Structures are given as structure tokens and as C-alpha cells.
Amino acid sequence: MTTINGEVASGFEPVREAFAANFDQHGDIGAAVCVYHHGRPVVDLWGGIADTDTGRQWEQDTLQLVYSATKGVTATAAHLLAQRGELDLDAPVAKYWPEFAANGKADIPVRWLLSHQAGLVALDQPVPLEEALAWHPMASALAAQRPLWTPGTAHGYHGRTWGWLVGEVIRRVSGRTPGRFVADEIAGPLGLDFHIGLPTSERHRVSRMSYRQPEVDLTTVPQEEVPEELRDQVAAWRDPNSFSNRAFQVTDPANIDFNSPEVQAAELPASNGIGTAHSLARMYAAFIGEVEGVRLLKPDSLALAAEEQAAGLDQVVVTQSRFSSGYMLPTEDNPMISPSSLGHTGRGGSLGFADPDLGIAFGYAMNHIISGSDDVRAPSLVEAVRRALA
């Protein structure tokens, strides 16, 4: 049985129980969860193994790469610039990034980048990984790329390209890389242990990820044996030219080793944020309210950030999805706590979100990356928070 460390406030004991069950029943190896309620922490738990190769234990300050949960942090940076009047989300991207106007993109507003409506999910010619990690070659490739659908007419998850697209706008407007801006304007004021572009000095604290694939590879199953509700998705996975595949093949090689020092040191504002669950929850707490004198977004800016921008069939993940300007909104398959929630999941299980109506901010980070729809770890924790509030 895994030892669970940390504290929970009275009434939030169901979260500790669910967290322990994730280790005993649902595959967690090393993980942490944190919940803020009305600006103060009520759950802060961690446990398990940070590195299965060495047996290193998960400590309170263990850092974890959270994949696309990073997008919520990067989106918040963009909204800070908008709140200050430095960035107009309805202005053309080309106002801030003139080269972006190429190939019919002159009128695409910044908001469509944030909400996955720009049609720039893939590249005609992938960029060598080493160059992509250096930032500018990928930004240049995206500036030159033609949209793959008429911008604004559909939405599709820009899983990899989103970070360079939104990050380059942040860089052009602020004069700082997105990682530097997050460090200066979000992590610094809030005392967050969160990095987009990991300093070498912090590498020793990073947990090593392990990967579990689904027991059944549906792409190898005869089509008639695939569950009907998954057939469109599986058909897209089988097609090497589908957006579902091309969206994650924008570098050469396409597969990125997110455990590698080079990848963790680079700035990938869509997918390589590294930090603690506590930092995710604390950021979202300051996103919706005040935390020790710091509030990130004013109420009117928060309302604008939460407004739905795109909903319906996602052209990449081939299922129903909803987005505001940079954040996922709740769907039947999205493990948030109420209709007013907004935030972002990450590959294999991580999750950060806020719920302004309930005053809840949530962060969950783990090193066992579980692919497929059978991962119940984050949903079970969210459900436990819901029970605690009842």
C-alpha cells in the first residue's frame, strides 16, 4: 500500500480516499493532487515513486511534466496581456506578427489561435526536432503554412502547433519568450514551482514518466468489432493523412521523448510545462480570485476568458469538444466539476482547472501516462471534491 503524504482540510477526506485508491486500484505510480477552495489550499497530497528506474520517492517538491495542461498556463499569459491592453484578442494575428499574414492568413484573429479555429493543426513539411526546440524555425514554418480548413468555419485541437502559435504572439507583444513571461508575471508573483523551459538546476527534481498503452489497439481490430461510438475516431487513427495523425507529426522525428533533458529545457508552451500539482491549483485559484494578495484576472477579464468560442465535432480528435479562448470547457467526457469550470487536461491524465462559481481550483499531476478512455484517476478525484462540497 502506497504511503500518502500531505494534508486535507476537514470535510475533504474523500479526496484522500480517492487519491489512495488511484494507487491501489487505478495504476498511479507517483502523483500529487492539490485543491484550493476560495483562495486557500484544502487538499495537498502526494505519494508513490518518482522514478521507477532508481526507486526515488515522490516528494512534496517533485516536479512533473503535465503535457497539455500547460496550455491553461500559457493561455493565462495571453489573457494577462489582453487585460493590460497590450493584446487585442480580436485583432489579426498579423498585427503583432506580420509574417503570419502569408498564405491567406491576414485576417485570422488571435482568438482563433487560442480556440483552435485557425486550421493550422499540421505542417506540409515537418520541422526537424532540433530546430523546433530552438523555437524560431517552427514559428517561421507556421507563419508560412496555409490553413488546412477555412479559418473560423471549424475547430480542431492544435495539440502541438498551438504552443508556437500562441507563444509567438506572446513573444511579439511582450518582448519575452512565453516561458520567461510566465516566470515573470505568473510564477514569480504567486511563488509557483512551474516552468516552461526547465532550468538545468531543477532537473534532479523531475519525475520520470512511464507509459501504459491500451490493452487493445483498436486500429488492429476489424471495423465491425470496434464499438460504434468509436468508429469515426478509429477510422481517423488508421488514416496516416488524417488530421488526427498529422497534428502530432509536425516535427521530424514525430515522436518526442518528453523525458529527455533537451526537450524539457526547451519552451513548448503547448505541452512541456513542468511543475507541481500545487502550482497548477494555486495558479487557477489566482485566476478566479485572490491568493495572498495576488489576483491574475479581474472579473470582467475572467468572464471573457470563459466565453465559449468553439463547440461541436473536433476535426482532430473526432469527438465533441468545447473551447473558450485557450481553455477546455466541460463536456460529457471532460472531468471537470460543474458547467462553469474551465481549464485543461494533459496527455495521459494530468488536469488543471478552475470553477469560479464553486470557488474551486484543482491540480493533478502524475508520472504514469495512461492512454485510452479507461483512465479514471482524475475523474475520481474531481468526483471526490464534488462529494466534499455537497
C-alpha positions in Angstrom: 0.0 0.0 0.0 1.4 3.4 -1.0 2.0 5.9 1.8 0.0 9.1 1.2 1.7 12.3 2.4 0.3 15.8 2.9 -2.8 17.3 4.4 -6.6 17.7 3.8 -8.9 20.1 5.5 -11.9 18.8 7.4 -14.6 17.7 5.0 -12.2 16.9 2.2 -11.3 13.4 3.4 -13.0 11.8 0.3 -10.2 13.3 -1.8 -7.5 11.5 0.2 -9.5 8.2 -0.1 -9.8 8.7 -3.9 -6.1 9.5 -4.2 -5.1 6.4 -2.3 -7.5 4.3 -4.4 -5.7 5.6 -7.5 -2.5 3.9 -6.4 -4.2 0.8 -5.1 -6.7 0.2 -7.9 -6.1 2.6 -10.9 -2.4 2.5 -11.8 -0.8 5.5 -10.2 2.9 5.2 -9.7 3.8 8.6 -8.5 1.4 11.5 -8.2 0.2 14.7 -6.5 -3.2 16.4 -6.2 -4.0 19.9 -4.8 -7.3 21.7 -4.3 -7.9 25.3 -3.4 -11.2 26.5 -2.1 -11.9 30.2 -2.1 -8.2 31.0 -2.3 -6.8 28.7 0.3 -5.5 25.1 0.0 -7.8 22.4 1.4 -6.1 19.4 -0.2 -2.3 19.0 -0.8 -1.3 15.3 -1.2 1.5 13.4 -2.8 2.9 9.9 -2.8 4.5 7.0 -4.7 7.6 6.6 -6.8 9.0 9.5 -8.8 11.5 7.3 -10.8 10.9 3.6 -11.3 14.5 3.2 -12.5 16.0 4.4 -9.3 13.2 4.0 -6.8 13.4 7.7 -5.9 10.3 8.7 -3.9 7.8 11.3 -4.9 8.4 14.3 -2.5 6.4 17.4 -1.9 8.7 19.4 -4.3 8.8 16.7 -7.0 8.2 18.3 -10.4 6.2 16.6 -13.2 5.7 17.3 -16.8 2.0 17.9 -17.4 1.7 17.8 -21.2 -1.2 19.9 -22.5 -2.3 21.0 -19.0 0.5 23.6 -19.9 -1.9 25.2 -22.3 -4.0 26.6 -19.5 -1.0 28.4 -18.1 0.1 29.8 -21.5 -3.5 30.9 -22.2 -3.5 32.8 -18.9 -0.3 34.6 -20.0 -2.2 35.8 -23.2 -5.2 36.9 -21.1 -2.9 38.9 -18.8 -1.6 40.8 -21.9 -5.2 41.4 -23.1 -6.2 42.6 -19.6 -3.4 45.2 -19.7 -4.5 46.4 -23.1 -1.3 45.2 -24.8 -3.0 42.4 -26.8 -6.4 42.6 -28.6 -7.7 39.1 -29.0 -10.0 40.2 -31.8 -7.2 41.9 -33.8 -5.5 40.0 -36.6 -2.5 37.9 -35.6 -0.6 39.7 -38.3 -0.9 43.0 -36.4 1.6 41.6 -34.0 3.3 39.0 -36.2 3.4 40.4 -39.8 4.9 37.3 -41.4 1.8 35.4 -40.3 -0.3 37.1 -43.0 1.2 34.7 -45.7 -0.9 32.2 -47.5 -4.3 33.8 -46.8 -3.9 34.3 -43.0 -4.0 38.1 -42.9 -7.4 38.2 -41.2 -7.2 35.4 -38.7 -7.7 36.9 -35.2 -5.7 36.0 -32.2 -8.8 34.5 -30.6 -8.9 31.8 -33.3 -5.4 30.7 -32.4 -6.4 30.3 -28.8 -9.7 28.5 -29.6 -8.2 26.0 -32.2 -10.1 27.5 -35.1 -7.1 28.6 -37.3 -6.8 25.4 -39.3 -3.0 25.2 -38.6 -3.0 21.8 -36.9 -0.3 20.4 -39.1 2.6 21.4 -41.5 3.0 20.5 -45.1 6.7 19.9 -44.2 7.6 18.9 -40.7 10.4 20.8 -39.0 13.5 18.9 -37.7 13.0 18.4 -34.0 16.3 20.1 -33.0 15.2 23.2 -34.9 11.7 23.1 -33.5 13.1 23.1 -30.0 15.1 26.2 -30.9 11.7 28.0 -31.5 12.2 30.3 -34.5 12.3 27.7 -37.3 8.9 26.4 -36.2 7.4 29.8 -35.8 8.6 30.6 -39.3 7.1 27.4 -40.7 3.8 28.2 -39.1 3.8 31.7 -40.4 4.3 30.4 -43.9 1.8 27.5 -43.6 -1.5 27.5 -45.4 -4.6 26.8 -43.3 -5.9 23.2 -43.7 -9.5 24.4 -43.5 -11.1 27.8 -43.9 -10.3 29.5 -40.6 -13.3 30.2 -38.4 -15.5 27.6 -40.0 -14.5 24.6 -37.9 -12.3 23.8 -34.9 -9.8 21.1 -34.3 -7.3 20.5 -31.5 -4.0 22.1 -32.3 -2.2 19.7 -30.0 1.4 20.6 -30.9 1.2 23.8 -33.0 -0.9 25.7 -30.5 2.1 26.4 -28.3 4.3 28.0 -31.0 1.3 29.9 -32.4 0.1 31.5 -29.2 3.6 31.6 -27.8 4.9 33.6 -30.7 2.1 36.2 -30.2 3.1 36.5 -26.6 6.7 36.9 -27.6 6.0 39.5 -30.2 3.7 41.5 -27.9 5.8 41.3 -24.6 9.3 41.0 -26.0 9.8 37.9 -23.8 9.6 34.3 -24.6 6.4 32.7 -23.3 8.4 30.7 -20.7 10.1 33.9 -19.5 6.8 35.8 -19.4 5.1 33.0 -17.3 8.1 33.0 -14.9 8.0 36.8 -14.5 4.3 37.5 -14.5 2.6 34.3 -13.1 5.0 32.0 -11.4 7.0 34.8 -9.7 4.2 36.8 -8.1 2.5 33.6 -6.9 5.6 31.7 -5.8 4.8 28.9 -8.2 7.1 25.9 -8.8 6.3 25.7 -12.5 8.5 26.1 -15.6 8.0 26.3 -19.4 11.7 25.6 -20.2 13.2 23.8 -17.3 16.4 25.3 -15.7 19.2 22.7 -15.5 19.4 23.3 -11.8 15.9 21.9 -11.3 16.3 18.7 -13.4 17.1 16.5 -10.5 13.6 17.1 -9.1 11.7 16.0 -12.2 9.8 12.7 -12.0 10.4 10.2 -14.8 7.3 9.3 -16.9 6.2 5.7 -17.6 3.8 4.9 -20.3 0.9 2.4 -20.5 -0.8 1.7 -23.8 -4.4 0.4 -24.1 -4.7 -3.3 -23.7 -6.4 -3.5 -27.1 -5.1 -1.5 -30.1 -8.4 -0.6 -31.8 -6.6 0.1 -35.1 -5.9 -3.6 -35.4 -9.4 -4.7 -34.7 -11.8 -5.4 -37.6 -14.0 -2.3 -38.1 -17.2 -4.2 -37.3 -15.8 -5.1 -33.9 -15.0 -1.5 -32.9 -17.6 0.0 -30.6 -19.9 2.1 -32.7 -19.3 5.3 -30.8 -15.5 5.0 -31.5 -15.6 4.0 -35.2 -15.1 7.5 -36.6 -12.1 8.1 -34.3 -10.6 4.7 -35.1 -11.0 5.3 -38.9 -9.1 8.6 -38.4 -6.3 6.9 -36.5 -6.0 4.4 -39.3 -5.6 7.1 -41.9 -2.0 8.3 -42.0 -3.1 11.5 -43.7 -5.9 12.4 -41.2 -5.7 15.5 -39.1 -5.7 13.1 -36.1 -2.3 11.8 -37.1 -0.8 14.8 -38.8 -1.5 17.1 -35.9 1.1 15.2 -33.9 3.6 14.8 -36.7 4.8 18.4 -37.0 8.4 17.6 -36.1 10.9 15.1 -37.6 11.0 12.7 -35.9 7.4 13.0 -34.9 7.8 11.1 -31.6 9.2 13.4 -28.9 10.9 12.0 -25.8 9.5 14.2 -23.1 11.8 12.6 -20.6 14.8 14.0 -22.4 16.8 16.9 -20.9 16.8 18.7 -24.3 13.0 18.6 -24.6 12.4 19.6 -21.0 14.8 22.6 -21.3 13.1 23.9 -24.5 10.0 26.1 -24.4 7.0 24.2 -25.7 4.1 26.2 -24.4 1.5 23.6 -25.5 3.0 20.6 -23.9 6.1 20.7 -21.7 5.2 22.7 -18.7 6.9 21.1 -15.6 5.8 21.8 -12.1 3.8 20.7 -9.1 0.1 19.9 -8.8 0.1 22.6 -6.0 1.3 25.2 -8.5 -1.4 24.3 -11.0 -4.1 24.6 -8.4 -2.6 27.8 -7.0 -2.4 29.4 -10.5 -6.1 28.6 -11.1 -7.0 29.9 -7.6 -5.5 33.2 -8.5 -7.1 33.0 -12.0 -10.6 33.2 -10.4 -9.9 35.1 -7.1 -7.3 36.4 -4.8 -4.5 34.3 -3.3 -2.4 36.0 -0.7 -3.0 39.4 -2.3 -2.4 38.3 -5.9 -5.2 38.0 -8.5 -4.4 37.3 -12.1 -7.6 38.2 -13.9 -10.1 40.8 -13.0 -13.8 39.6 -13.1 -14.5 41.1 -16.5 -11.3 39.5 -18.0 -12.2 36.2 -16.4 -15.7 36.3 -17.9 -14.2 37.0 -21.4 -11.7 34.2 -20.9 -14.5 31.7 -20.1 -16.8 32.6 -23.0 -17.3 29.6 -25.3 -15.7 30.2 -28.7 -15.9 26.8 -30.4 -18.0 23.7 -29.9 -19.1 20.6 -31.8 -17.2 17.9 -33.7 -13.5 18.4 -33.3 -11.6 17.9 -36.6 -8.6 16.4 -35.0 -9.8 14.2 -32.1 -13.1 13.4 -33.9 -15.3 13.8 -30.9 -17.3 16.6 -29.3 -15.2 19.3 -27.7 -15.7 22.8 -26.4 -13.2 25.6 -26.1 -13.1 29.2 -24.8 -10.1 31.3 -25.6 -7.4 28.9 -24.6 -9.3 26.7 -22.1 -11.2 23.4 -22.4 -14.9 23.7 -21.3 -16.8 20.8 -19.8 -18.3 18.0 -22.0 -19.6 14.6 -21.1 -16.1 13.2 -21.4 -14.2 16.1 -19.7 -13.7 15.6 -15.9 -14.4 19.0 -14.6 -16.7 19.7 -11.7 -19.6 21.9 -13.0 -20.8 23.7 -16.1 -18.8 26.8 -15.0 -15.5 25.0 -15.0 -12.6 25.8 -17.4 -9.1 24.5 -17.6 -7.1 21.9 -19.5 -6.3 18.2 -19.4 -2.9 16.8 -20.3 -1.9 13.6 -22.2 -2.3 10.5 -20.1 -4.1 12.0 -17.1 -2.9 15.4 -15.8 -5.5 18.1 -15.2 -5.7 21.7 -14.0 -8.9 23.7 -13.9 -10.9 26.4 -12.0 -14.5 26.7 -11.2 -15.5 30.3 -10.4 -19.0 29.5 -9.3 -17.8 27.0 -6.7 -14.5 28.8 -5.9 -12.6 25.6 -6.6 -9.1 25.3 -8.2 -7.7 21.9 -9.0 -4.3 20.4 -10.0 -3.4 16.8 -10.5 0.0 15.6 -11.9 1.2 12.1 -12.3 4.0 10.1 -14.0 2.1 7.1 -15.2 0.8 8.1 -18.6 -2.3 6.0 -19.3 -3.7 6.1 -22.9 -7.3 5.4 -23.6 -10.7 6.1 -22.1 -10.4 3.8 -19.2 -8.3 6.2 -17.1 -10.5 7.1 -14.1 -7.8 8.8 -11.9 -8.6 12.5 -12.5 -12.3 12.0 -12.8 -12.4 10.1 -9.5 -10.5 12.9 -7.7 -12.9 15.5 -9.2 -15.9 13.5 -8.1 -14.4 13.3 -4.6 -14.1 17.1 -4.5 -17.7 17.3 -5.6 -18.8 15.0 -2.7 -16.8 17.0 -0.3 -18.6 20.2 -1.3 -22.1 18.6 -1.1 
